[in-house]
Amino acid sequence: MNLDKLVRENVRQMKAYSSARNMHLDGILLDANENPFDIEGSGFNRYPDPNHRDLRERLSQYHNAPVENIFVGSGSDEIIDLIYRIFCIPGKDNVVIPEPTYGMYKVAAELNDVSVKSCALDDDFQPDTEVINQLINPDTKLIFLCSPNNPTGNLLNSERIKYIADNFDGIVLLDEAYAEFAINDSIDYLNTCPNVIVMRTFSKARGLAGLRIGYCIADKQIIDFLYRVKPPYSLNCYSQKMAIKALNNAEKVNIKIETLLSERLRVYKFLSQQEGIDRVFQSDANFVLFRTDKSLELFNYLKKNGVIIRNRSTQLNLENCLRITIGTPEENDIAMNLIRKFYE
């Protein structure tokens, strides 16, 4: 992988902002114009560690990956935006996005003035490698893949992912936000495909969506560029501490995941047996996608009765499709009872 060819010239030449906490975290800190008084007794009167040293060290242990291969950001959306800024020249470069998938990939492209080459996933919601190869040109810098995919819920075929990465001279961003709900763990792409960035989040399985903590594992050169261009204090002290706590409470998290997997199966079976629902798609995530010719009516009925799901009918090849997130057993009971009543 020739990063000199891929990274924007201005990014290669720029020097990162050297913040006070980037240089010193300890001592009598009179360098950052902070308030020296910890008024709330929280320790939050000081700026956070901009290099996320403790959290990255804990993630290194968790994934058995070197610290220098880990970047932490303010949610996955910040990482997506930074990747565009590093690799894509506005008004010139393009990206490939197989759809249907997570909508922020395209939104971030529009924000950064990068053109999008969309293509449909195949009938099994897998990337069509032949079509993707045909879309790639010298100005294609990124390919976005989501596995398990949102909103379809399925894992992408690992052999197809590797084929795409091996035959592409740009960056493959592999979004694994829902990986903890699936069987496989593709962090080994770090050792086999240096142009793949594997992105994870604390928002789903670890239940910290409100704290906006995302991270990625990638080649050290890519990580270095991410820390060069990011805002100095984008991830606050509390979020970093809670992320470490979540990693240390792996047993508790795993129990919750097992509950969600059991509930996913229960909801899937219910929807599959419900008359009026045409198809229920197999899921490797914490949600289930299903199709019904009364999608809008059911969506509005559930909303009227206080149950909010997502209408995905406007996305490519998802006509009449709804997506329901797996809730607590009690929440799932309420939702299923309402769906049953709707079709009576």
C-alpha positions in Angstrom: 0.0 0.0 0.0 1.5 3.3 -1.1 0.1 5.9 1.3 2.0 8.7 -0.3 -0.1 8.1 -3.4 -3.4 7.9 -1.5 -3.1 10.6 1.2 -3.9 14.2 0.1 -0.8 16.3 -0.4 -1.8 19.0 2.1 -2.5 16.3 4.7 1.0 14.8 4.2 2.6 18.1 4.6 0.6 19.5 7.5 1.8 19.5 11.1 -0.6 18.4 13.8 -1.8 20.9 16.4 0.3 20.4 19.5 -2.1 20.8 22.4 -1.0 21.3 26.0 -2.2 17.8 27.1 -0.5 16.2 24.1 2.8 17.2 25.7 2.0 16.9 29.4 -0.6 15.1 31.5 1.1 15.3 34.9 2.7 17.9 37.1 1.8 21.4 38.1 -0.2 22.1 35.0 -0.1 25.8 34.3 0.1 25.5 30.5 -3.5 25.2 29.2 -5.5 28.0 30.8 -7.7 25.5 32.6 -9.4 26.2 35.9 -7.1 24.7 38.6 -10.1 24.2 41.0 -11.9 20.9 40.6 -15.3 22.5 41.4 -17.5 19.5 40.9 -15.0 17.0 42.4 -14.9 15.1 39.1 -11.4 15.7 37.8 -13.0 17.2 34.6 -11.4 20.6 35.1 -8.5 19.3 33.0 -8.5 18.7 29.3 -8.7 15.0 28.3 -5.8 13.0 27.0 -5.9 13.7 23.2 -4.0 10.5 22.5 -6.3 8.3 24.5 -3.4 6.4 25.9 -5.2 4.4 28.7 -8.1 3.5 26.5 -6.0 2.4 23.6 -3.9 0.3 25.9 -7.0 -1.5 27.1 -8.3 -1.9 23.6 -4.9 -3.3 22.6 -5.2 -6.0 25.3 -8.8 -6.7 24.3 -8.1 -7.2 20.6 -4.5 -8.4 20.9 -3.5 -5.6 18.6 -0.6 -3.2 19.0 -1.5 0.2 20.5 0.0 2.0 17.5 -2.6 0.3 15.3 -5.6 1.7 17.3 -7.4 5.1 16.9 -10.2 6.3 19.1 -12.7 8.9 18.0 -15.9 10.7 19.0 -18.2 8.0 17.6 -17.7 6.2 14.3 -19.1 9.2 12.4 -16.0 11.2 13.3 -13.8 8.5 12.0 -15.7 8.3 8.7 -15.4 12.1 8.3 -11.7 12.1 9.1 -11.1 9.3 6.6 -12.7 11.4 3.9 -10.5 14.4 4.9 -7.3 12.3 4.8 -7.8 10.5 1.5 -10.3 12.3 -0.7 -9.6 15.5 -2.7 -12.8 17.5 -2.7 -14.4 17.9 -6.1 -12.0 15.3 -7.7 -12.0 12.0 -5.9 -14.8 9.4 -5.6 -15.9 6.5 -3.3 -17.8 3.3 -3.9 -20.7 2.5 -1.6 -22.7 -0.8 -2.1 -26.3 -0.2 -1.0 -28.5 -0.5 1.0 -26.2 0.4 3.9 -25.6 3.0 6.6 -26.6 6.4 5.3 -23.8 8.4 6.9 -21.2 7.2 4.4 -23.0 9.1 1.7 -23.8 12.1 3.9 -20.1 12.5 4.8 -19.2 12.2 1.1 -21.6 15.1 0.3 -20.3 17.2 3.2 -16.7 16.7 1.9 -17.6 17.3 -1.8 -16.7 13.8 -2.8 -18.7 12.0 -5.5 -20.3 8.6 -4.7 -20.5 5.6 -7.0 -23.4 3.5 -5.7 -24.1 0.0 -6.6 -26.6 -2.6 -5.4 -25.7 -5.5 -3.1 -26.7 -8.7 -4.7 -29.9 -10.7 -4.0 -28.3 -12.0 -0.8 -27.2 -8.5 0.3 -23.6 -9.4 -0.5 -21.1 -7.1 -2.4 -21.0 -7.8 -6.1 -17.2 -7.9 -6.7 -17.5 -7.7 -10.4 -19.7 -4.6 -10.4 -17.5 -2.9 -7.8 -14.4 -3.6 -9.9 -16.1 -1.9 -12.9 -16.8 1.2 -10.9 -13.3 1.7 -9.7 -11.2 4.3 -11.5 -7.9 6.1 -10.7 -9.8 8.7 -8.6 -11.5 6.1 -6.4 -10.0 6.3 -2.9 -12.5 4.5 -0.6 -14.8 1.6 -0.6 -17.3 1.3 2.2 -18.4 -2.1 3.5 -20.6 -2.7 6.6 -20.6 -6.1 8.2 -23.1 -7.0 9.7 -24.7 -4.6 7.3 -27.2 -2.0 8.5 -30.1 -2.1 7.8 -30.1 -5.7 6.3 -28.5 -7.3 9.3 -26.3 -9.9 7.5 -22.6 -10.5 7.7 -20.7 -9.9 4.5 -18.8 -12.8 3.0 -15.2 -12.6 4.3 -13.8 -14.0 1.1 -15.5 -11.2 -0.9 -14.2 -8.6 1.5 -10.6 -9.9 1.1 -11.0 -10.1 -2.7 -12.1 -6.5 -2.8 -9.2 -5.3 -0.6 -6.6 -7.3 -2.5 -7.7 -5.9 -5.8 -8.1 -2.3 -4.8 -5.3 0.2 -4.6 -7.3 2.4 -2.2 -8.7 2.1 1.3 -11.5 -0.3 2.3 -13.4 0.9 5.4 -15.0 -2.1 7.0 -17.6 -1.0 9.5 -18.2 -3.6 12.2 -20.5 -1.7 14.5 -22.6 -4.8 15.2 -19.8 -7.4 15.2 -20.4 -8.4 18.8 -23.8 -9.8 17.9 -22.3 -12.0 15.1 -20.1 -15.1 15.2 -17.0 -13.9 13.4 -14.3 -11.4 14.4 -12.4 -9.9 11.4 -9.7 -8.0 13.3 -7.2 -10.3 11.6 -7.6 -8.1 8.5 -4.9 -6.0 10.2 -2.3 -8.7 9.3 -3.6 -9.7 5.9 -4.9 -6.6 4.3 -3.0 -3.4 5.2 -5.5 -1.2 3.2 -8.5 -2.3 5.4 -9.6 -0.1 8.3 -11.8 -2.1 10.7 -14.1 0.2 12.6 -15.9 -0.6 15.9 -18.1 1.2 18.4 -19.1 1.3 22.0 -22.6 2.4 21.0 -24.2 -1.0 20.4 -23.2 -4.1 22.4 -21.6 -2.1 25.2 -24.5 0.3 25.6 -22.7 3.6 25.5 -24.4 5.3 22.6 -24.9 8.5 24.5 -21.1 8.9 25.1 -20.1 8.8 21.4 -17.1 6.4 21.4 -15.8 4.8 18.2 -12.5 3.3 17.3 -10.7 1.7 14.5 -7.8 -0.7 13.9 -5.6 -0.2 10.9 -2.1 0.1 9.6 0.1 2.3 11.8 0.6 4.9 9.0 -3.2 5.3 8.8 -3.5 5.7 12.5 -0.7 8.3 12.5 -2.6 10.4 10.0 -5.9 10.1 11.9 -4.2 11.5 15.0 -2.6 14.2 12.9 -5.9 15.6 11.6 -8.3 15.0 14.4 -9.4 17.9 16.7 -7.2 17.7 19.9 -9.9 17.1 22.5 -12.8 15.5 20.6 -13.3 12.6 23.1 -14.0 13.8 26.6 -12.6 12.5 29.9 -15.8 10.8 31.0 -16.3 8.9 27.8 -12.7 7.6 27.9 -13.2 6.4 31.5 -16.5 4.7 30.8 -15.1 2.9 27.7 -12.4 1.4 29.9 -15.0 0.4 32.5 -17.1 -1.3 29.8 -14.1 -3.3 28.6 -13.3 -4.3 32.2 -16.9 -5.4 32.7 -16.8 -7.9 29.7 -18.7 -10.6 31.7 -21.6 -8.3 32.4 -21.7 -7.1 28.8 -21.6 -10.7 27.5 -24.6 -11.6 29.6 -26.6 -8.7 28.0 -25.4 -9.8 24.6 -26.7 -13.3 25.2 -30.0 -11.9 26.3 -30.3 -9.8 23.1 -29.3 -12.8 20.9 -32.0 -14.9 22.6 -34.5 -12.1 22.1 -33.5 -11.7 18.5 -34.3 -15.3 17.8 -37.7 -14.9 19.6 -38.6 -11.8 17.6 -37.4 -13.4 14.3 -39.6 -16.5 14.9 -42.6 -14.4 15.8 -42.3 -12.3 12.7 -41.7 -15.3 10.5 -44.9 -16.9 11.7 -47.0 -13.7 11.6 -49.6 -13.7 8.8 -49.3 -10.5 6.7 -45.5 -10.3 6.9 -44.1 -11.4 3.6 -40.4 -12.0 4.5 -38.1 -11.8 7.5 -34.4 -11.4 6.8 -31.8 -13.4 8.8 -29.9 -11.1 11.1 -26.4 -11.1 12.6 -27.0 -7.8 14.4 -29.3 -6.5 17.2 -32.2 -5.8 14.8 -34.4 -7.6 12.4 -35.5 -6.4 8.9 -38.8 -7.6 7.5 -41.1 -6.9 4.6 -44.8 -6.3 4.6 -47.1 -4.7 2.0 -48.6 -2.7 4.9 -45.3 -1.3 6.0 -46.4 2.3 6.3 -49.7 1.4 8.0 -47.9 -0.8 10.5 -45.2 1.8 11.1 -47.8 4.5 11.9 -49.9 2.1 14.0 -46.9 1.2 16.2 -45.9 4.8 16.4 -49.4 5.8 17.5 -49.1 3.2 20.3 -45.7 4.4 21.5 -43.5 1.9 19.8 -41.0 3.4 17.4 -39.3 1.4 14.7 -37.6 2.4 11.5 -39.1 2.6 8.0 -36.4 1.6 5.5 -38.7 1.5 2.5 -36.9 4.3 0.7 -33.6 2.6 0.6 -32.4 0.7 -2.5 -34.2 -2.7 -2.9 -35.9 -2.4 0.4 -39.4 -1.5 -0.7 -42.0 -2.1 2.1 -39.3 -3.0 4.6 -39.2 -2.1 8.3 -36.4 -2.5 10.8 -37.1 -3.3 14.4 -34.3 -3.1 17.1 -34.2 -5.8 19.7 -35.3 -4.3 23.0 -35.7 -5.7 26.5 -38.0 -8.8 26.8 -40.7 -6.6 28.1 -40.4 -4.1 25.2 -40.3 -6.9 22.7 -43.5 -8.4 24.2 -45.3 -5.0 23.8 -44.1 -4.6 20.2 -45.1 -8.2 19.2 -48.5 -7.9 20.8 -49.2 -4.7 18.9 -48.1 -6.3 15.6 -50.3 -9.3 16.3 -53.3 -7.0 17.0 -52.6 -5.0 13.8 -52.9 -8.1 11.6 -56.0 -9.5 13.4 
